Amino acid sequence: MRQATRERQQRVMSQLLDRKHVTVKDLADNMGVSEATVRRDLRTLASSQQLSLVHGGATLSRQDFSFIAKHERNLTAKRIIGCLAAGLVRDGQQVFLDSGTTVFEMAPFLSRKRGLSVVLNSARLALELRAPETNIIMLGGQFRQDRMDTVGPIALADLEQLRGFVTFIGADGLSMEFGPSAVDIESAHLNRLAVLNARETVLLVDHTKFASASLFRIVEWDKIDRIVTDLPPSAEWISFLNANNIQLHHPDASYEATENGVETPLKDAISANNAVISDSESMISDSETSSLA
């Protein structure tokens, strides 16, 4: 699948998740493409059960879209954050990755690392980390089918046996008084333990998360070492983070993501990653075509 097609289908899903129902005509007008192109995209998305076709358009399939809905929000920002955060990981490191949608975007960039040991509770993320030299440690526990992750007492007990890793977590909201927080108590508990057992913690949040807190606190600010985001926060937030000795990482004119010590402009790193994904998908498509011939 070409990058333009992938991005167009992501826009379709983003609109569908917001409105629950879309029409071919509205999608074509909003994206500046033909109705025939929109119909092809809808058929492709329907074949993977991401939506249901109805007369003149599409509706959401009858399944829980909690992960997909969150993943589609601010997707470009999450990919920028994923690239920057992966640049903080070095060959041979041990890391914990949470099951959130922002941390998920680290996966394509981590595939270039060597000798990583990755602790995680997300089956979806485990499938994305296909590098042959990556050692995956999967936590057990109660499996949540909608999110494809594990939580609960067993997951906590497994994580309690591990130390010495760098933790990468996301958050649903931030507050100077309350700290990083989540809407989901199970994830908040698991991520809190991951932070407490880590030698360093990196928080991944897009710019919208600085606006308000969510219900369940993950940890206090003194447990956070770095924040990776897509845009500089307000001057008040910058002053707060400086006062708490929290390093802030975001893309600006002077920032360059690093890959094995070689500096590469951020946009080039993301473009290179998209090219790798596109080439891989083309190879898979060619292989499937050959097998059907």
C-alpha positions as CSV (number, residue, x, y, z in Angstrom):
1,M,0.0,0.0,0.0
2,R,1.4,3.4,-1.0
3,Q,1.9,6.0,1.7
4,A,-0.7,8.4,0.1
5,T,-3.3,5.6,0.2
6,R,-2.5,4.7,3.8
7,E,-2.8,8.4,4.9
8,R,-6.1,8.7,3.0
9,Q,-7.5,5.7,4.7
10,Q,-6.4,7.0,8.1
11,R,-8.3,10.2,7.4
12,V,-11.4,8.1,6.5
13,M,-11.2,6.2,9.8
14,S,-10.5,9.4,11.8
15,Q,-13.7,11.0,10.4
16,L,-15.7,7.8,10.9
17,L,-14.6,7.5,14.5
18,D,-15.7,11.1,15.2
19,R,-19.0,11.0,13.3
20,K,-19.9,7.2,13.5
21,H,-21.2,7.4,9.9
22,V,-19.7,8.9,6.7
23,T,-20.9,9.2,3.1
24,V,-18.9,8.7,0.0
25,K,-19.8,12.1,-1.3
26,D,-18.7,13.9,1.9
27,L,-15.4,12.0,2.1
28,A,-14.6,12.7,-1.5
29,D,-15.3,16.5,-1.0
30,N,-13.3,16.7,2.2
31,M,-10.3,14.9,0.8
32,G,-10.4,16.3,-2.8
33,V,-10.5,12.8,-4.4
34,S,-13.0,11.0,-6.6
35,E,-15.9,9.1,-5.3
36,A,-14.5,6.0,-7.0
37,T,-11.3,6.3,-4.9
38,V,-13.3,6.7,-1.7
39,R,-15.3,3.5,-2.5
40,R,-12.1,1.6,-3.1
41,D,-10.8,2.8,0.3
42,L,-14.0,1.9,2.0
43,R,-14.0,-1.6,0.5
44,T,-10.4,-2.1,1.7
45,L,-11.2,-1.0,5.2
46,A,-14.3,-3.2,5.2
47,S,-12.3,-6.2,4.2
48,S,-10.2,-5.8,7.3
49,Q,-13.4,-5.3,9.4
50,Q,-12.5,-1.8,10.4
51,L,-15.9,-0.5,9.1
52,S,-19.2,-1.7,7.7
53,L,-20.4,-0.7,4.3
54,V,-23.9,0.8,4.1
55,H,-25.8,2.4,1.2
56,G,-23.9,5.5,0.2
57,G,-21.2,5.3,2.8
58,A,-20.0,3.4,5.9
59,T,-20.5,3.0,9.6
60,L,-18.3,1.6,12.4
61,S,-18.1,-2.1,12.7
62,R,-19.7,-3.7,15.8
63,Q,-16.6,-4.0,17.9
64,D,-14.7,-2.0,20.5
65,F,-12.6,0.7,18.9
66,S,-11.0,2.0,22.0
67,F,-7.4,1.4,20.8
68,I,-8.1,2.4,17.2
69,A,-10.0,5.5,18.1
70,K,-7.2,6.7,20.3
71,H,-4.6,5.7,17.8
72,E,-6.1,7.9,15.1
73,R,-6.2,11.0,17.2
74,N,-3.2,13.3,16.6
75,L,-1.5,10.5,14.6
76,T,1.2,12.7,13.0
77,A,2.1,14.1,16.4
78,K,2.4,10.5,17.8
79,R,4.7,9.5,15.0
80,I,7.0,12.5,15.6
81,I,7.1,11.6,19.3
82,G,7.7,7.9,18.5
83,C,10.7,8.9,16.4
84,L,12.2,11.2,19.0
85,A,11.6,8.7,21.8
86,A,13.2,5.8,19.8
87,G,16.2,8.0,19.4
88,L,16.8,7.9,23.1
89,V,17.1,4.1,23.0
90,R,20.6,2.6,22.5
91,D,21.6,-0.8,21.2
92,G,21.6,-3.5,23.9
93,Q,19.3,-1.6,26.3
94,Q,16.5,-3.0,28.4
95,V,13.2,-1.0,28.1
96,F,9.6,-1.2,29.2
97,L,7.0,0.0,26.7
98,D,3.4,0.6,27.8
99,S,0.4,-0.5,25.7
100,G,-0.7,3.0,24.7
101,T,-1.1,4.4,21.2
102,T,1.8,7.0,21.5
103,V,4.4,4.5,22.7
104,F,3.1,2.1,20.0
105,E,4.6,4.6,17.4
106,M,8.1,3.9,18.7
107,A,7.9,0.4,17.2
108,P,9.0,1.0,13.5
109,F,12.0,3.0,14.7
110,L,13.1,0.4,17.3
111,S,13.3,-2.2,14.6
112,R,16.7,-0.7,13.6
113,K,18.1,-1.3,17.1
114,R,20.3,-4.3,18.0
115,G,20.1,-6.5,21.0
116,L,17.2,-4.9,22.8
117,S,15.3,-6.5,25.6
118,V,11.7,-5.2,25.6
119,V,9.3,-5.7,28.5
120,L,5.7,-5.1,27.5
121,N,2.1,-6.1,28.1
122,S,0.8,-5.4,24.6
123,A,0.3,-8.3,22.1
124,R,-0.2,-5.7,19.4
125,L,3.1,-4.1,20.1
126,A,4.9,-7.5,20.4
127,L,3.7,-8.3,16.8
128,E,5.2,-5.0,15.6
129,L,8.6,-5.6,17.1
130,R,9.7,-8.2,14.6
131,A,13.5,-7.4,14.6
132,P,15.3,-10.8,14.9
133,E,17.7,-9.5,17.6
134,T,14.9,-8.2,19.8
135,N,14.3,-10.1,23.0
136,I,10.6,-9.7,24.0
137,I,9.5,-10.3,27.6
138,M,5.7,-10.5,27.6
139,L,3.8,-9.9,30.9
140,G,1.0,-12.3,31.8
141,G,-2.3,-11.4,33.3
142,Q,-5.9,-10.7,32.3
143,F,-6.1,-10.2,28.5
144,R,-8.2,-7.2,27.3
145,Q,-9.3,-8.1,23.8
146,D,-10.2,-4.6,22.7
147,R,-6.7,-3.3,23.6
148,M,-4.8,-6.6,23.1
149,D,-2.9,-6.1,26.4
150,T,-2.6,-7.7,29.8
151,V,-3.3,-6.1,33.2
152,G,-4.2,-7.1,36.7
153,P,-2.5,-8.9,39.6
154,I,-0.6,-11.4,37.5
155,A,0.8,-8.7,35.2
156,L,1.9,-6.7,38.3
157,A,3.5,-9.8,39.9
158,D,5.5,-10.5,36.7
159,L,6.6,-6.9,36.5
160,E,7.6,-6.9,40.2
161,Q,10.4,-9.4,39.3
162,L,12.1,-7.0,36.9
163,R,14.5,-4.1,37.4
164,G,17.1,-2.0,35.6
165,F,15.1,-1.0,32.5
166,V,14.2,2.4,31.1
167,T,10.4,2.9,31.1
168,F,8.5,4.6,28.3
169,I,4.9,5.4,29.1
170,G,2.1,7.7,27.8
171,A,-0.6,9.6,29.7
172,D,-4.1,10.8,29.0
173,G,-3.6,14.1,30.9
174,L,-1.1,16.2,32.8
175,S,-1.4,18.5,35.7
176,M,1.3,20.4,37.6
177,E,-0.4,19.6,40.9
178,F,-1.6,16.0,40.1
179,G,1.1,14.6,37.8
180,P,0.7,12.4,34.7
181,S,-2.7,10.6,34.8
182,A,-4.8,8.0,32.9
183,V,-8.5,7.4,32.3
184,D,-7.9,3.6,32.9
185,I,-7.2,2.5,36.5
186,E,-5.6,-0.9,35.4
187,S,-3.1,0.8,33.1
188,A,-2.4,3.5,35.7
189,H,-1.5,0.8,38.3
190,L,0.7,-1.2,35.9
191,N,2.5,1.9,34.6
192,R,3.1,3.2,38.1
193,L,4.9,0.0,39.0
194,A,6.9,0.1,35.7
195,V,8.1,3.6,36.7
196,L,8.9,2.6,40.3
197,N,11.0,-0.3,39.1
198,A,12.8,1.6,36.4
199,R,16.2,3.3,36.5
200,E,14.8,6.1,34.2
201,T,11.4,7.1,33.0
202,V,10.4,8.8,29.8
203,L,6.9,10.2,29.4
204,L,5.5,10.4,25.9
205,V,2.6,12.9,25.4
206,D,1.4,15.1,22.5
207,H,0.7,18.8,23.0
208,T,-3.0,18.3,23.8
209,K,-2.3,16.4,27.0
210,F,-0.9,19.5,28.8
211,A,-4.4,20.9,29.0
212,S,-5.9,19.0,31.9
213,A,-5.6,16.0,34.2
214,S,-7.3,12.6,33.9
215,L,-8.9,10.6,36.6
216,F,-6.2,8.3,37.9
217,R,-2.7,9.5,38.8
218,I,0.1,7.4,37.5
219,V,3.0,8.8,39.5
220,E,4.3,12.0,41.0
221,W,6.5,14.4,38.9
222,D,9.6,13.5,40.8
223,K,9.5,10.1,39.2
224,I,9.7,11.5,35.6
225,D,13.1,12.1,34.1
226,R,12.2,13.2,30.5
227,I,9.1,14.3,28.5
228,V,9.0,13.8,24.7
229,T,6.3,15.8,22.9
230,D,5.6,17.2,19.5
231,L,5.3,20.9,20.2
232,P,6.9,23.1,22.9
233,P,4.5,23.6,25.8
234,S,3.7,26.9,27.4
235,A,6.3,29.0,29.1
236,E,4.6,28.1,32.4
237,W,5.0,24.4,31.7
238,I,8.6,24.9,30.6
239,S,9.4,26.7,33.8
240,F,7.7,24.0,35.9
241,L,9.6,21.2,34.1
242,N,12.9,23.0,34.6
243,A,12.2,23.5,38.3
244,N,11.6,19.7,38.6
245,N,14.7,18.8,36.6
246,I,12.7,17.1,33.9
247,Q,14.3,17.2,30.5
248,L,12.1,18.2,27.6
249,H,12.5,16.8,24.1
250,H,10.6,18.2,21.1
251,P,11.3,18.9,17.4
252,D,12.6,22.4,16.7
253,A,15.0,23.9,14.3
254,S,18.0,22.7,16.2
255,Y,16.9,19.2,17.2
256,E,18.1,16.2,15.3
257,A,17.1,12.7,16.0
258,T,20.0,10.3,16.4
259,E,20.3,6.8,15.1
260,N,23.2,4.8,16.5
261,G,25.1,8.0,17.1
262,V,24.6,9.4,13.6
263,E,22.6,12.6,13.5
264,T,19.6,12.5,11.0
265,P,17.0,15.3,10.6
266,L,13.7,14.2,12.1
267,K,11.7,14.5,8.9
268,D,14.3,12.4,7.0
269,A,14.1,9.7,9.7
270,I,10.3,9.5,9.4
271,S,10.4,9.6,5.6
272,A,13.0,6.7,5.7
273,N,10.8,4.7,8.0
274,N,7.7,5.2,5.8
275,A,9.8,4.1,2.8
276,V,10.8,0.9,4.6
277,I,7.2,0.2,5.5
278,S,6.1,0.8,1.9
279,D,8.8,-1.4,0.4
280,S,8.0,-4.2,2.9
281,E,4.3,-4.0,2.0
282,S,5.1,-4.1,-1.7
283,M,7.2,-7.2,-1.3
284,I,4.4,-8.9,0.6
285,S,1.9,-7.9,-2.0
286,D,4.2,-9.2,-4.8
287,S,4.7,-12.5,-2.9
288,E,1.0,-13.0,-2.5
289,T,0.4,-12.2,-6.2
290,S,3.0,-14.8,-7.2
291,S,1.5,-17.4,-5.0
292,L,-1.9,-16.9,-6.6
293,A,-0.6,-17.1,-10.1
